[in-house]
Amino acid sequence: MAQDERHAQGRVTTWPTHNPVLPVSAGPSGLSLWSHVGSALSTWVRAETGPGRVLPWVPIAFGAGIAAYFAAEREPVPSVTAAVAIALCGAAYLARKHRAFAVMVLAAAVAAGFATATLRTARVAHEVLAAPAFSVAIKGFVETREERERTDRFILRVEAIEAPRNPTRLERVRLSVKKGTAPAVGSFVELKARLLPPLSPLRPGAYDFGRDMYFQGIGASGFVMGAIKTVEPPRAGGAYLRYATAMQNMRDAIDGRIRTVLSGDSRAIATALLTGRRDAISGPVNDAMFISGLGHVLSISGYHMAVVAGVVFFAVRALLALFPSLTVTFPIKKWSAAAALAAAAFYLLLSGAEVATRRSFFMTAVVLIAIMVDRRAVTFRTLAVAAMIVLVASPEALVHPSFQMSFAATLGLVALVQVGMPNLFASPDNSRVARAALWGGRELIVLMLASLIAGLATMPYAAFHFHRITPYGVLANLAAMPVVSALVMPAGLLGLIAMPFGFDGMFWRMMDFGIGWMITVSQWVAALPGAIGHMAAFGTGPLLAMSAGIIAMGLLRSPLRWTGAGLVVIAAVCAVAAPQPDILVSSDGHSVGVRGKDGQLRLMQTRKDAFLVREWLTADADARTAGEASTADGVSCDDAGCVVQAGDGAFVALSRSPGAFADDCGRAAVIVTTRQPPSDCKALVLERNVLQRQGTLALYKTQNGYSITASKPRGTDRPWSPAVPEAELDAQPSRATSGRPAPVDATPAETDLQPDD
């Protein structure tokens, strides 16, 4: 015991063994009371800034720098940001013996995060399509391919491109094709396609899909027109393409073996869990999984990595423990950790090594390496190191929902392991605790607490990004996750191992049983009254405040942590009370949403866009679907356009033709049009050039008219969303050139196209 204490004193620990909070004695009222409060605050602050306390806050500061970068209106200068970061890091090093060292370290981390994001953007810089292009002739290598419910999709690395009236040189494009016609990965193809710019935010504050595509190196999306011809490549595709081809062939082989035993959603989910390809899951099952709170199972994340690594770790350790000579002579625990790390790395490559999966692998790898070097595995330092690795490698991950939800949940779980569980089970000799442990009560309590804490920690991000909460998430996870962890994932791993020997069928059937149970649970929970918790859209301010509160509750150890709870409560109230727009206008000017007297949106459309309408209704906490007739109540349309009355009695018009301006300019308060309006129009006119430059608009009624919020505010110019020059107009369709008839037409039907195509 004494030796352990000397060992503990020889290293700096993240948190002290005992509670550093000193009791505050009661003092007299008046000024003396304030002095006691000040003394207590001083004691708490010293406890929170003691030795070893800075490290967990470094990735927080680093992430704040990245967030500041993405909030900038224009692209920073890489050399300047790098110089500032280096200077601050040097200053922090020189101040290492000064009391301001902690502040200098955090300031340097903020600057380093800002510079890292700037340099990352400069490194992946490429052109982005600014306007639709028709009949574009493209030649290139197929890098990835994915199967979906109604269409297939692939990413093409462009070698040659010919676009009428559009000289943009794209590096990669993402194309949709008719199901079953996607070319093989690694092949060199030539085709014609209709290309569209990356999808911009569908409302101000919404998620920016175009930014995601930019950091993936994709400059446009679209769909194939006509046949796809496989031809001889002009040069070799390179090492990466050979790797991508080998991994795709392995995924196809696994999916093919699963298909021989399973079908439908069971097959699709089994493939998703093992290879990361989850687009073949049917819509109803996918919706039920997310409504019930089990949607995280479908996306390979830290849970899947932990299960894979855990199963391999304990299996290898149990196998080695059968040989006493190995147990006594060699560190089999470290060997097991190395085997688990190798298995996690293989799982990473097999699943496609996407950003979310890489983040999960880094976290798992840090834990396993900690075991190999005799360090505590589950600590705030481990989480901090994993977060830094992810953010340095992919700064754009910070603004992705999966990163936010994953690390919020992990922070809560680490806090549970470090603080909650020792306090909860602090008296192992107590007879009641012992009896509870004997009957598995302790494990049940831990599972319930883990599900509850993870659900609460991720709730703000689910509400912000997906506009829904899962009231029965704990119930669904308690019913389904033990089966997934103990049966589905281990059976999948055993199936992969047995594949080369031909004995994999029995393991796929075991997966089928567990997946069937999970689907049944998700559908049952999704059908419960109140299972769908709708949440209207709110701004980034409440989300940042809730994030700060969650971090404070997780990292602080003194009573100061309860300030985090106060932040979360205040931010939640602000989120619920956030005002909703009175008018929404799409970036193409073909869709307008107007809030009526009953508080619901009324929709006017000159071009159908179900995905846009669904996003607007979801963000408005409206349970109606895009096709419901009630969305058009009170809307009057004719050949000249549409008109609807807003909640304040004013009229909003969507003008299709110039002839509509005669009436609309005199009667409507707001006019949305893609035509050139007359100069003497008295209404507020939102015409094509305004929408092209500023994207989707949200209008809020004020005493003096309308306050307008744009998804792309004036002056914003970022690489993934470049500013539109004053004189630039929409590209006009060009005449398609005739080609040789193809044996197979890969053009997908319009009804089969997905929203992000």
PyMOL commands that set and color helices and strands:
alter all, ss='L'
color gray80, all
select helices_A, chain A and resi 2-9+31-48+55-71+78-94+101-123+209-215+239-259+264-275+283-292+295-298+302-321+324-329+332-350+355-372+380-393+395-399+401-424+431-438+441-466+473-501+505-526+540-555+559-576+610-619+629-632+658-667+688-694+750-752
alter helices_A, ss='H'
color red, helices_A
select strands_A, chain A and resi 133-147+151-162+172-178+188-196+220-224+229-230+468-469+533-534+583-585+591-595+601-605+636-638+641-645+651-655+670-673+684-686+697-702+705-710
alter strands_A, ss='S'
color yellow, strands_A
deselect
rebuild
show_as cartoon
